[in-house]
Amino acid sequence: MVIVGGGFGGLSAARALARAPVDIVLLDRRNHHCFQPLLYQVATAELSPADVAWPIRGILRGQANVRVLLAEVTRVDVETRVVHASGLALPFDFLVLATGAAHSYFGHDDWAAAEPGLKTIDDATSIRRSLLMAFERAEATTDAAEREALLTSVIVGGGPTGVEMAGAMVELAHYTLAEDFRSFDPRRARVLLLPICYGPRPLNAAGASP
């Protein structure tokens, strides 16, 4: 059996077969599992990347029927039952594709070039760097309009991640950084949450009460 992806789906599938008479090869292009629900805390400097990433090999260390390979899948030949990945050709009897979800830009894929989503540790550290540098630039500038722009953040998407990210950014400005700057008050920072395709209120798609 070949499992593609070391996220929640891939790991759950591998663990469910721990006692099965099957040899499993688990492929992932990264050597770690990322706990995505906490990425917003990495993006707002509450957690370090190491707090939300665990080696896939370590997670499955005690499962003798699993072999973990660092590889990126380039093609799946369903007729010959072979997965091609990073120069390897891996035959399979059963295949599980658990490659995760992609960002949704709500029909505006051109937005991808402007800002990342929040699916990986690289995304989170990029957002954190941009956020903290905005405060640094606000400290250095003497232009009031520029400072106001630097202290304004926009989050597109009113699902759980967007709402959690907005709250964490407010906490960063109002508590963590509140006493760290001299040229301005970090508590003046604004966070604009734009819920798109979720109805009139944030979290509607997640089943939250109005």
N, C-alpha and C positions, 0 to 999 in steps of 0.2 A: 504494500500500500504506500502511496505517496500523498503527503499532506503539504499543500502549498500555503504558507502563512503561519507565523508564530504569534498571532494575536489571540484574542479570546476564543474565537471559533476554532482555530487550528489546535490550540493547546487543549481545549475541551474535548475535541475529537480524539486526540492522542491519548489523553488520560482515560477517557471512557473505554479505550481498548487495551488498557494496561494488562488485563488478565486474558486477553484474547490470543489465540494461536496465530499471530500475524506479525510479520516484520514490517516496521514502519520507517519510512524516510521522511523527515520533516524539513522542508526547505523554507528559508527566508533570506531576503537580501540584507537583513540586519541581524546581528547576533544577539539582539536583546528584545524582550517583550516590553512594550510601552503601555503603562496604565493610563490610557487616554483621559478618563474622567478627571484626573488631577493635573492635566497639562496647563489649565488656566492658572494654577498656582505657580507653576514654573514660569509662565509668561509674566507674572506679576511679582516675581522674586520672592515668593513665600517659600518655595521649595527649590532645591537644586535638581538638575536633571537626573542625578543618581538616585534620587528619592522615588522616581517613577519609572525606572528602567531596571529590569532584572535579566541576567543572562539566560537565554533559552536553554542552554545546556545545563545550567544549574537547576532550573525548574524541573527538567526531565531527567536529572542525574540518576535517580533511583529506578527509572523505568528501563529495564534491560532490552525491551523489544523496540526501542526507538533510537534511530541514528539521526543526528541533526547536521545539516549541511548549510553552509553559508553560500547561497547561490541565488541568482535572479533568473526566473523563468522567462524564456524567450518564445517558446512555442510548445503547444500540446498537440501531439499527433494521436487523435482518438482512434484512427483505424489500426495503427500498429501498437497502440497503448504505450506510448513513450512520452515522457516529459523531457524536454530539452532545456537545460539551465546552465549558464556559465560554462559551456563546453562539455557538459555532462549529458549523457543519454540514459535516463532512468526508466526502466520498464515498470509497469504497474498492472495489478489486477483490479485495484480500486483506487480512485482518485478523489481527493477532497480539495476543492478550491476555496480557501478561506483567506482571501487577499484583502479583506476589509473594504471600507467605504471611501469614496472620493469626495472631495469638497463639492458643495453645491453653491453655485453663484447665481441661482435663481434666474437662469436664462441669460446672464450677463457674463459669459466666460472671459470677456476682455478685462474684467476686474482682476483676474488672476495675476496679471502682470504688475498690478499696482500694490497689492497686499496679499500676504499668505492667508490661508485658513489656519486651523489649529488641529492638526492631526498627528504631528510628529514632534519629537524633541527639537529638531531643527527649526520647525515653525515656532515653537514656544520661545526658544532662545532668541530668535530673530525679533519677535514681538517685544520681548523684554528689553533687548538692546535698543530698539527704536523708542520704546516708552521712556526708559531711563535717560537716554540721550536728549529727549525732548525737554525734560526737566533741567538737564545741564545747560542746554542752549537757552532756555528761559532765564536761567540765572545770569547768563553772560550778556544777553541783549539789553539794550536801553530803549528799544522800540516797544511801546505799549501794545500796539496792534499785533506785532510779531509774537510777543509773549502770550497774548490771549490765544492766538492760533496754536502755539506750541502746547498750551495747556488744555486744548480741546481735543478729545479723542472720540472717534465714531466707531461703533460696533454694529455691523450689519448682520441681523439675524436674532430673533427673539426666542430661540430654543434654550434648553438648559445650559449649553456652553456659553451662549451670548449673555444670558442673565448672570451666570456665575462670574464670567469675566468682568462684566460691568461692575458688579459688587466688589470684586477683588481690587479693581482699579481705583474705586472710590476709597476703599480702606487703605490702599497704598498711599494715596495723596493725603488723606485726613489723619492718618495715624503714623504709618511707618516713616514717611518723609516730612511730616508736619514741622519738625524743628530743624531740618537739615539745610535750609536755604536762607539767605539773607536779603536778596533783592526782591523776593516776592513770597507770598503765602501759598504753599502747595495746596492748601484747602480750597483755593479758588479754582482748581482744575475742574473741568466739566467733562462728563462722560455722556455721550448721546447714544442711546440704544434704539436702533431702527428695526422693528420687527417686520420682516418682509415675508409674505405668504403664510403667515401664522394667524391671520384673522386680526381683530381689533386690539387684542391684548397679547403681551408676551406669554409664552408657555402654553398657548391654546392647543398647539399641536401635541404637546406632551400630556394633555389630559388634565391640566391644572384647572382649578375652579376659577370662575371669573371674579 
